[in-house]
């Protein structure tokens, strides 16, 4: 039995693309492979630019100021995806669910996978489990990376240990100067 993997891996893929945009289509394809997407994508001339637009639209979900607005933006994006759920047994992995047709373009597939994955992530783990690195909220830090909280306790605020440590040092120094 396969559990639906669209939640965690899809939203982590979206964050990876948002935080470190690939230079070209081959690098974009490599990133999708790194994140578990094995099916082929028919090449199209504007794949790279159209996928960037998908990620930019997804960032509106990340940056939505309230749960209601986050849900509204995400619902709009899911409604614009032309994919539909289907059972597949590609690569003889066993029957499982995909939100794509076989001949869809890379941007259209990623729109469907990322939006459904984000919806599953937020509804199963919590609407607060997606945002920007808290270091970017601190004065003097410019980190704007996306944070996908997959921790057990649901309290991940920083994109990396480095950002968390820098923020802790700033707080310590601020207390020491008081």
C-alpha positions as CSV (number, residue, x, y, z in Angstrom):
1,X,0.0,0.0,0.0
2,X,1.3,3.5,-0.9
3,X,0.4,6.4,1.3
4,X,-0.2,9.7,-0.5
5,X,3.3,11.4,-0.6
6,X,2.1,14.7,-2.1
7,X,2.1,16.6,1.2
8,X,5.6,16.7,2.5
9,X,7.7,16.1,-0.6
10,X,5.8,18.4,-2.8
11,X,5.9,21.3,-0.5
12,X,9.6,20.7,0.3
13,X,10.2,20.7,-3.5
14,X,8.4,24.0,-3.8
15,X,10.4,25.5,-1.0
16,X,13.7,24.2,-2.6
17,X,12.8,25.9,-5.9
18,X,11.8,29.1,-4.2
19,X,14.9,29.3,-2.0
20,X,17.4,28.3,-4.7
21,X,16.0,28.8,-8.2
22,X,17.6,26.5,-10.8
23,X,19.5,28.3,-13.6
24,X,17.9,26.4,-16.5
25,X,15.5,23.6,-17.5
26,X,18.0,20.7,-17.0
27,X,18.8,22.0,-13.5
28,X,15.1,22.3,-12.8
29,X,14.5,18.7,-14.0
30,X,17.4,17.5,-11.8
31,X,15.8,19.1,-8.8
32,X,12.5,17.4,-9.5
33,X,14.3,14.1,-9.7
34,X,16.1,14.8,-6.4
35,X,12.7,15.3,-4.8
36,X,11.3,12.0,-6.1
37,X,9.5,12.8,-9.3
38,X,10.4,10.0,-11.7
39,X,8.0,10.4,-14.6
40,X,9.1,12.2,-17.8
41,X,8.0,15.7,-18.7
42,X,7.5,16.6,-22.4
43,X,9.8,19.5,-23.2
44,X,8.3,22.9,-24.0
45,X,10.2,26.1,-24.8
46,X,8.9,28.1,-21.9
47,X,9.1,25.4,-19.2
48,X,11.7,27.2,-17.1
49,X,9.9,30.6,-17.1
50,X,6.5,29.2,-16.6
51,X,7.6,27.1,-13.7
52,X,9.1,30.2,-12.1
53,X,5.7,31.8,-12.4
54,X,4.1,28.8,-10.7
55,X,6.6,29.2,-7.8
56,X,5.9,32.9,-7.6
57,X,2.2,32.2,-7.3
58,X,2.8,29.6,-4.7
59,X,4.8,32.2,-2.7
60,X,1.6,34.1,-2.3
61,X,0.4,31.1,-0.2
62,X,3.5,31.3,1.9
63,X,3.2,35.0,2.4
64,X,-0.6,35.1,3.1
65,X,-1.2,37.0,6.3
66,X,-3.9,34.8,7.7
67,X,-5.1,31.2,7.5
68,X,-8.3,32.3,5.6
69,X,-6.3,34.2,3.0
70,X,-3.8,31.4,2.7
71,X,-6.7,29.0,2.0
72,X,-8.3,31.4,-0.5
73,X,-5.1,31.8,-2.5
74,X,-4.4,28.0,-2.4
75,X,-8.0,27.2,-3.4
76,X,-7.6,29.6,-6.4
77,X,-4.4,27.9,-7.4
78,X,-5.8,24.4,-7.1
79,X,-8.8,25.4,-9.2
80,X,-6.5,26.7,-11.9
81,X,-4.7,23.4,-12.1
82,X,-6.1,21.3,-15.0
83,X,-4.9,18.0,-13.5
84,X,-7.2,15.4,-12.0
85,X,-6.5,12.5,-9.7
86,X,-5.7,9.2,-11.4
87,X,-4.5,5.8,-10.4
88,X,-1.1,4.8,-12.0
89,X,1.4,2.0,-11.8
90,X,4.3,3.6,-13.6
91,X,7.7,2.0,-13.0
92,X,5.9,-1.0,-11.5
93,X,5.9,0.7,-8.1
94,X,2.5,-0.5,-7.3
95,X,-0.8,1.3,-7.8
96,X,-0.9,4.8,-6.4
97,X,-2.5,8.2,-6.9
98,X,-1.1,11.0,-9.2
99,X,-2.6,14.4,-9.8
100,X,-1.5,14.7,-13.4
101,X,-2.2,13.4,-16.9
102,X,0.7,11.8,-18.8
103,X,1.2,14.5,-21.4
104,X,1.1,17.6,-19.2
105,X,3.9,20.1,-19.3
106,X,6.3,20.5,-16.4
107,X,4.8,23.8,-15.1
108,X,1.3,22.3,-15.2
109,X,2.4,19.2,-13.4
110,X,4.2,21.2,-10.7
111,X,1.2,23.5,-10.2
112,X,-1.0,20.5,-9.5
113,X,1.5,18.6,-7.4
114,X,2.7,21.6,-5.4
115,X,-0.8,23.0,-4.7
116,X,-2.3,19.7,-3.7
117,X,0.8,18.9,-1.7
118,X,0.7,22.2,0.1
119,X,-3.0,21.7,0.9
120,X,-2.3,18.3,2.3
121,X,0.6,19.6,4.3
122,X,-1.3,22.5,5.8
123,X,-4.5,20.5,6.6
124,X,-2.7,17.5,8.1
125,X,0.1,19.3,10.0
126,X,-1.4,22.8,10.6
127,X,-1.9,26.0,8.7
128,X,1.0,27.6,10.5
129,X,3.6,25.1,9.2
130,X,4.6,27.1,6.2
131,X,6.2,30.6,6.2
132,X,9.4,32.6,5.9
133,X,12.5,32.2,8.0
134,X,12.2,34.0,11.3
135,X,15.7,35.4,10.9
136,X,14.3,37.6,8.1
137,X,11.9,39.1,10.6
138,X,14.8,40.1,12.9
139,X,16.3,43.5,12.3
140,X,19.5,43.4,10.2
141,X,18.9,39.9,8.7
142,X,17.8,39.5,5.1
143,X,17.0,35.8,5.0
144,X,13.7,35.4,3.1
145,X,13.9,31.6,2.7
146,X,10.7,29.5,2.9
147,X,10.4,27.2,5.9
148,X,8.4,24.1,5.6
149,X,7.8,22.8,9.2
150,X,7.9,19.0,9.2
151,X,9.1,18.8,12.8
152,X,7.3,16.6,15.3
153,X,6.5,19.5,17.7
154,X,5.5,22.0,15.0
155,X,7.8,24.9,16.0
156,X,10.4,25.2,13.2
157,X,10.9,28.9,12.6
158,X,14.3,29.0,10.9
159,X,15.4,27.7,7.5
160,X,18.7,26.4,8.8
161,X,20.7,25.9,11.9
162,X,22.9,28.8,10.7
163,X,20.0,31.3,10.7
164,X,18.8,30.0,14.1
165,X,22.3,30.4,15.6
166,X,22.7,33.9,14.2
167,X,19.4,34.9,15.7
168,X,20.3,33.4,19.0
169,X,23.6,35.3,19.1
170,X,21.8,38.6,18.2
171,X,19.3,38.0,21.1
172,X,22.1,37.2,23.5
173,X,24.1,40.3,22.5
174,X,21.0,42.5,22.8
175,X,20.4,41.2,26.4
176,X,24.1,41.7,27.3
177,X,24.0,45.4,26.2
178,X,21.0,46.3,28.3
